[in-house]
Amino acid sequence: GIHIPNSSNNTIQCNFLGTDASGTTALGNGLGAVYIQQASTNNLIGGALDSQRNLISGNTNNQISLTNFGSAPNNNTIQNNYIGTDVTGTEALGGGAS
């Protein structure tokens, strides 16, 4: 997965996190797909356009996690992603907590 600790102004787009390259089979990441922690700010996960979307499915832990260890992450945007589905957005692939 992707871990963003104490980091700002990152953009994560056009990724398949937790699936095979076809986006139809769950492979999973053991620690989850996207983990934003502490004072991370102004990060963009996905985007307004379909071409900026991430597929985040089949992970064994959280699909996306924002956690606070002293200083909370803030002003992060999670937009227009397929979470828990296949690449078409119509078939469930599941995963851990989301």
Secondary structure, DSSP 8 states (H G I E B T S, - for coil): -EEEES--S-EE-S-EESB-TTSSSB---TT-SEEEETT-BS-EEE-SSGGG--EE---SS-SEEEE-SSS--BS-EEES-EESB-TTSSSB---S--
